[in-house]
Amino acid sequence: MAKRTKMQNIGSFGQRLVALIIERNGNWVARNQDEDFGIDLEAELSEPIVNGDIIKIQIKCQKKIEIIDNSIKVRIDKKYLYYAFNCRIPIIYVIVDQASEQAWYIWLQEVVFDGLIKDGKFQNKDVVKIICESETLENGLHGKIKEIATMQTKIQLELALLDIVKSVTSYNKSKYMSDFYKIFIKMGNIIGLEISIDYIIDKLVEITGKENANFERNEVQSTLYDLCWKFGCKFTKQQIIKMTIHEKGYPHMGINALGILYSGYFHNILKFELPKYYKENNHMNLWYFSSLHEKYPDMDIMSIVSSKSINLIIDDYTIEDDDREYICDKFINRGCSVFLQVPLKKIINGI
C-alpha cells in the first residue's frame, strides 16, 4: 500500500475538520467533492430546510498559522480567484491551523470585486489578504456565510445584473441595456458599468465587416450612442481605442461615438491624449479628427469645418476645400465617420 505524504495527511486533516465544523453547526450539510478540481467541500444551508442554498469550499491547511496583532496573512493563488470571478456559486476559501484545530474563511468573490477589477477587466494575479482572528469559519456559518449562501449581498446583486447585461447583449436585445446602466449608476456600481461598456464594444468589434447584420448593427449603434451621451465620463482610453480601430478597418459607429464623447465629455477625453496615440500609430484621419476637436474646444465639429474663417491646418496637414464641402454635405447622414472618407493633404513649402 502506498504511503501518504505529510502534505496529504495535513490536507486530509483540514478537510475532515472543516466538515466537522460545518456539521457541528446544525444548520448546514457538508458534502465531499472528491471529483472537483480545486473544490474540496460543498455545504448546503438546511435552515429551515434544505433549499439549494449552496457554497463551495476550497481548503488550505497548515501545521501552524502565525497570528500577529489578532490578524492572519493569507496568500490566495490567482487560479482560485479567476475561478471565483467566473463562478456564480459562492466560493469560500478556508484556512485551517492543524495545531489549534481552528479555521478561518475568506469569500473569494468579495476579494475579486474589492480590488481585482480594473477598467472592467479581471487582473490575473495572486492576492495577499489580511483577515481578523475573529473571522472564524464557525462564526461565519452563523452569520455572513449564511447571507452569502442565500444571495443577500450587494456583490451578488451586481453579479446577477452583469449576467443579465451579458445575456441581453448576446441575444441582441441591446435596447434594454440602458435600463441596467441606470441601475448600476444608482447603486454606485462603476465596475458593472465598465464591464457593460466592454460588452457593447466587443459586440461592435464582432459585427465590424460582417455581412447581413443591419438589424444587429442598428441595435448595437443605438445602445453605444446612448451610453456615450449618458455615461461618457466612464469610458476608458483603451475602450475608445478599441471602438475606433479594427483590423478590418475603422468602425464608422465607433468614430461617431468618439464624436459624441468629444461633444459631451470633452475634458474627460482630453486627458487620454488621443491625437498623440493615433499619430504615433499612423491612424492619420483619426489623428486629424481628434486634433480638430481639441484645437477648437468650444466649437462642435461641423461649426469648425463649415466656418470659412477657420484654418483647418493641423501640423502641416489639411483638407481641400472640395472635401470640406463634402463633409458638410454628407455629415447629416454619416456623422463624424465622414472624416474617414476624405484624404489629408500634406502642405509642403506653404502649398
C-alpha positions as CSV (number, residue, x, y, z in Angstrom):
1,M,0.0,0.0,0.0
2,A,1.3,3.4,-1.0
3,K,2.4,5.6,1.9
4,R,0.7,9.0,2.2
5,T,2.9,12.1,2.3
6,K,2.9,14.6,5.1
7,M,1.1,17.1,2.9
8,Q,-1.6,14.7,2.0
9,N,-2.1,13.9,5.7
10,I,-2.3,17.6,6.6
11,G,-4.8,18.2,3.7
12,S,-7.0,15.3,4.8
13,F,-7.0,16.6,8.4
14,G,-8.1,20.0,7.2
15,Q,-10.9,18.6,5.1
16,R,-12.2,16.4,8.0
17,L,-12.0,19.4,10.4
18,V,-13.9,21.7,8.2
19,A,-16.6,19.1,7.5
20,L,-16.9,18.6,11.3
21,I,-17.2,22.3,12.0
22,I,-20.0,22.5,9.3
23,E,-21.9,19.5,10.7
24,R,-21.5,20.6,14.3
25,N,-23.2,23.9,13.4
26,G,-26.5,22.1,13.0
27,N,-27.8,24.3,10.2
28,W,-25.6,23.1,7.4
29,V,-25.0,19.9,5.5
30,A,-21.4,19.1,4.3
31,R,-20.6,17.0,1.2
32,N,-17.2,15.9,-0.1
33,Q,-16.3,17.0,-3.6
34,D,-13.6,14.4,-4.5
35,E,-14.1,14.9,-8.2
36,D,-14.0,18.7,-8.3
37,F,-10.5,20.1,-9.0
38,G,-9.8,22.9,-6.6
39,I,-13.1,22.4,-4.6
40,D,-12.8,20.2,-1.5
41,L,-16.3,20.5,0.0
42,E,-19.8,21.7,-0.7
43,A,-22.0,23.0,2.1
44,E,-25.8,23.5,1.9
45,L,-27.8,25.5,4.3
46,S,-30.5,23.3,5.9
47,E,-32.2,26.0,8.0
48,P,-35.2,25.7,8.0
49,I,-35.0,23.1,5.2
50,V,-32.5,22.1,2.5
51,N,-33.4,24.5,-0.3
52,G,-30.5,24.7,-2.7
53,D,-28.5,27.5,-0.9
54,I,-25.0,26.2,-1.6
55,I,-21.5,27.3,-1.1
56,K,-18.3,25.7,-2.5
57,I,-15.2,25.4,-0.2
58,Q,-11.5,25.4,-1.1
59,I,-9.4,24.3,1.9
60,K,-5.8,25.3,2.7
61,C,-4.4,23.5,5.8
62,Q,-1.1,24.4,7.5
63,K,0.6,22.8,10.5
64,K,0.8,26.2,12.3
65,I,-0.6,29.5,11.3
66,E,1.1,32.7,12.6
67,I,-1.3,35.2,14.2
68,I,0.2,38.7,14.6
69,D,-1.8,41.6,16.2
70,N,-5.0,39.5,16.0
71,S,-4.6,39.2,12.2
72,I,-3.7,36.4,9.8
73,K,-1.9,37.0,6.5
74,V,-3.2,34.7,3.7
75,R,-1.9,34.4,0.1
76,I,-4.5,33.4,-2.4
77,D,-3.5,31.8,-5.7
78,K,-4.8,33.6,-8.8
79,K,-6.2,30.4,-10.2
80,Y,-8.8,30.3,-7.4
81,L,-9.6,34.0,-7.8
82,Y,-10.1,33.6,-11.6
83,Y,-12.4,30.6,-10.9
84,A,-14.4,32.7,-8.4
85,F,-14.6,35.6,-10.9
86,N,-16.4,33.3,-13.4
87,C,-18.4,31.2,-11.0
88,R,-21.8,32.3,-9.6
89,I,-21.8,29.8,-6.8
90,P,-20.1,31.4,-3.7
91,I,-16.5,30.2,-3.3
92,I,-15.3,30.2,0.3
93,Y,-11.6,29.9,0.9
94,V,-10.9,28.2,4.3
95,I,-7.6,28.4,6.1
96,V,-7.0,25.6,8.7
97,D,-4.5,25.6,11.6
98,Q,-3.7,22.0,12.4
99,A,-2.1,22.8,15.7
100,S,-5.0,24.7,17.2
101,E,-7.7,22.9,15.2
102,Q,-9.1,26.3,14.1
103,A,-10.4,27.5,10.8
104,W,-10.9,30.9,9.2
105,Y,-12.7,31.9,6.0
106,I,-12.5,34.4,3.0
107,W,-15.2,34.9,0.4
108,L,-13.3,34.9,-2.9
109,Q,-15.9,36.8,-5.0
110,E,-15.6,39.6,-2.5
111,V,-11.8,39.6,-2.8
112,V,-12.2,39.8,-6.6
113,F,-14.6,42.7,-6.6
114,D,-12.7,44.6,-3.9
115,G,-9.5,45.0,-5.9
116,L,-9.1,42.7,-8.9
117,I,-11.3,44.5,-11.4
118,K,-9.7,47.4,-13.4
119,D,-11.3,49.0,-16.3
120,G,-13.9,46.3,-16.3
121,K,-11.2,43.5,-16.6
122,F,-10.0,40.8,-14.2
123,Q,-6.5,41.4,-13.0
124,N,-4.9,37.9,-13.1
125,K,-2.6,37.9,-10.0
126,D,-2.1,36.4,-6.6
127,V,-3.5,38.4,-3.6
128,V,-2.4,38.7,-0.1
129,K,-5.4,39.2,2.2
130,I,-5.3,40.2,5.9
131,I,-8.1,38.7,7.9
132,C,-9.1,39.3,11.5
133,E,-8.7,36.5,14.0
134,S,-12.4,36.7,14.8
135,E,-13.4,35.8,11.2
136,T,-13.6,32.1,12.0
137,L,-15.5,29.6,9.9
138,E,-17.7,28.8,12.9
139,N,-18.7,32.5,13.3
140,G,-19.2,32.9,9.5
141,L,-21.6,29.9,9.4
142,H,-23.8,31.6,11.9
143,G,-23.7,35.0,10.2
144,K,-22.1,36.3,7.0
145,I,-21.7,32.9,5.2
146,K,-25.4,32.3,5.7
147,E,-26.1,35.7,4.0
148,I,-23.8,34.8,1.1
149,A,-25.4,31.4,0.6
150,T,-28.9,33.0,0.4
151,M,-27.8,35.7,-2.1
152,Q,-28.3,38.6,0.3
153,T,-25.2,40.6,-0.5
154,K,-24.7,43.6,-2.8
155,I,-21.9,41.9,-4.7
156,Q,-24.2,39.1,-5.7
157,L,-26.8,41.6,-6.9
158,E,-24.1,43.2,-9.0
159,L,-23.1,39.9,-10.5
160,A,-26.7,39.0,-11.3
161,L,-27.1,42.3,-13.1
162,L,-23.9,41.7,-15.1
163,D,-25.1,38.4,-16.2
164,I,-28.3,39.9,-17.4
165,V,-26.4,42.5,-19.4
166,K,-24.2,39.8,-20.9
167,S,-27.3,37.8,-21.9
168,V,-29.2,40.7,-23.5
169,T,-26.1,41.6,-25.4
170,S,-25.6,38.0,-26.6
171,Y,-29.2,37.8,-27.7
172,N,-29.2,41.2,-29.5
173,K,-31.5,42.8,-27.0
174,S,-29.3,45.9,-26.7
175,K,-32.2,48.3,-26.5
176,Y,-32.9,47.1,-22.9
177,M,-29.4,47.7,-21.7
178,S,-29.6,51.4,-20.8
179,D,-32.1,50.5,-18.0
180,F,-29.4,48.3,-16.4
181,Y,-26.8,51.1,-16.8
182,K,-29.1,53.4,-14.8
183,I,-29.4,50.7,-12.1
184,F,-25.6,50.4,-11.9
185,I,-25.2,54.2,-11.6
186,K,-27.9,54.3,-8.8
187,M,-26.0,51.5,-7.0
188,G,-22.7,53.2,-7.4
189,N,-21.6,50.1,-9.3
190,I,-18.9,51.5,-11.6
191,I,-17.4,48.0,-12.2
192,G,-20.8,46.9,-13.6
193,L,-20.9,49.9,-15.9
194,E,-17.3,49.4,-17.1
195,I,-18.0,45.7,-17.9
196,S,-21.2,46.6,-19.7
197,I,-19.4,49.2,-21.9
198,D,-16.9,46.5,-22.7
199,Y,-19.7,44.1,-23.7
200,I,-21.2,46.5,-26.2
201,I,-17.8,47.5,-27.6
202,D,-17.0,43.8,-28.1
203,K,-20.3,43.5,-29.9
204,L,-19.3,46.4,-32.2
205,V,-16.0,44.7,-32.9
206,E,-17.7,41.4,-33.7
207,I,-20.1,42.9,-36.3
208,T,-17.5,45.2,-38.0
209,G,-17.2,43.9,-41.6
210,K,-19.9,41.3,-41.0
211,E,-22.4,41.0,-43.9
212,N,-26.2,40.9,-43.4
213,A,-26.1,42.3,-39.9
214,N,-28.0,45.5,-40.4
215,F,-30.6,44.8,-37.6
216,E,-27.9,43.8,-35.2
217,R,-25.8,46.8,-36.2
218,N,-28.7,49.2,-35.5
219,E,-29.2,47.6,-32.1
220,V,-25.6,48.0,-31.1
221,Q,-25.3,51.5,-32.5
222,S,-28.4,52.7,-30.6
223,T,-27.0,51.4,-27.3
224,L,-23.5,52.6,-27.9
225,Y,-24.6,56.2,-28.6
226,D,-26.9,56.1,-25.6
227,L,-24.0,55.0,-23.4
228,C,-21.8,57.8,-24.8
229,W,-24.3,60.5,-24.2
230,K,-25.3,59.4,-20.7
231,F,-22.2,57.8,-19.3
232,G,-19.4,59.1,-21.4
233,C,-17.2,60.0,-18.4
234,K,-16.9,56.3,-17.6
235,F,-15.2,55.4,-20.9
236,T,-11.5,54.5,-20.7
237,K,-8.8,55.2,-23.2
238,Q,-8.5,51.5,-24.1
239,Q,-12.2,51.3,-24.7
240,I,-12.1,54.3,-27.0
241,I,-9.2,52.9,-29.0
242,K,-10.9,49.5,-29.3
243,M,-14.1,51.0,-30.7
244,T,-12.4,53.3,-33.2
245,I,-9.7,50.9,-34.6
246,H,-10.2,47.4,-36.0
247,E,-8.1,45.1,-38.1
248,K,-10.8,45.2,-40.8
249,G,-10.9,49.0,-40.9
250,Y,-12.3,51.8,-38.8
251,P,-15.8,51.1,-37.4
252,H,-18.0,54.0,-38.5
253,M,-20.2,53.9,-35.4
254,G,-17.1,53.9,-33.3
255,I,-15.9,57.2,-34.8
256,N,-19.4,58.7,-34.4
257,A,-19.3,57.6,-30.8
258,L,-16.0,59.3,-30.3
259,G,-17.6,62.5,-31.7
260,I,-20.3,62.2,-29.0
261,L,-17.7,61.8,-26.3
262,Y,-15.9,64.9,-27.5
263,S,-19.2,66.9,-27.6
264,G,-20.4,65.8,-24.2
265,Y,-17.3,64.9,-22.2
266,F,-14.5,67.0,-23.7
267,H,-12.3,67.3,-20.6
268,N,-12.6,63.6,-19.8
269,I,-11.4,62.8,-23.4
270,L,-8.7,65.4,-23.4
271,K,-6.7,63.6,-20.7
272,F,-6.3,60.5,-22.9
273,E,-4.1,62.4,-25.4
274,L,-5.8,60.5,-28.3
275,P,-4.2,62.6,-31.1
276,K,-0.8,61.6,-29.9
277,Y,-1.7,57.9,-29.8
278,Y,-3.4,58.0,-33.3
279,K,-0.5,59.8,-34.9
280,E,2.2,57.5,-33.4
281,N,0.3,54.5,-34.7
282,N,-0.3,56.0,-38.1
283,H,-4.1,56.4,-37.9
284,M,-3.9,59.8,-39.6
285,N,-7.6,60.5,-40.3
286,L,-8.4,59.7,-36.6
287,W,-5.5,61.9,-35.6
288,Y,-6.8,64.8,-37.7
289,F,-10.4,64.4,-36.5
290,S,-9.4,64.3,-32.8
291,S,-6.9,67.2,-33.2
292,L,-9.5,69.5,-34.7
293,H,-11.8,68.8,-31.8
294,E,-9.0,69.6,-29.3
295,K,-7.8,72.7,-31.2
296,Y,-11.2,74.3,-31.0
297,P,-12.7,73.0,-27.7
298,D,-15.6,75.5,-27.7
299,M,-17.0,74.5,-31.1
300,D,-18.7,71.5,-32.5
301,I,-17.0,69.7,-35.4
302,M,-19.5,70.9,-38.0
303,S,-19.1,74.6,-37.0
304,I,-15.3,74.1,-37.3
305,V,-15.5,72.6,-40.8
306,S,-18.2,74.9,-42.2
307,S,-16.7,78.1,-41.0
308,K,-14.6,79.6,-43.8
309,S,-12.8,81.8,-41.3
310,I,-11.2,78.8,-39.6
311,N,-7.9,77.5,-40.8
312,L,-8.1,73.7,-40.8
313,I,-4.3,73.2,-40.9
314,I,-3.0,70.8,-38.2
315,D,0.8,70.2,-38.2
316,D,1.1,70.8,-41.9
317,Y,-1.9,68.7,-42.8
318,T,-5.3,69.9,-44.0
319,I,-8.2,69.0,-46.3
320,E,-9.1,70.5,-49.6
321,D,-12.0,72.9,-50.0
322,D,-13.9,70.4,-52.0
323,D,-13.5,67.8,-49.2
324,R,-14.6,70.4,-46.7
325,E,-17.8,70.8,-48.7
326,Y,-18.2,67.0,-49.0
327,I,-18.0,66.7,-45.2
328,C,-20.7,69.4,-44.7
329,D,-22.9,67.7,-47.3
330,K,-22.6,64.1,-46.0
331,F,-22.4,64.8,-42.3
332,I,-26.2,64.7,-41.7
333,N,-26.4,61.1,-42.8
334,R,-22.9,59.7,-42.0
335,G,-21.9,61.8,-38.9
336,C,-18.3,62.0,-37.9
337,S,-17.4,58.9,-39.8
338,V,-17.3,61.0,-43.0
339,F,-13.9,62.2,-41.9
340,L,-12.6,58.7,-42.7
341,Q,-13.6,59.2,-46.4
342,V,-11.6,62.4,-47.2
343,P,-7.8,62.4,-47.9
344,L,-5.5,64.5,-45.9
345,K,-3.3,66.9,-47.8
346,K,0.3,67.4,-46.7
347,I,1.4,71.1,-47.1
348,I,4.9,71.5,-48.5
349,N,6.6,74.8,-48.6
350,G,3.3,76.5,-47.7
351,I,1.4,75.0,-50.6
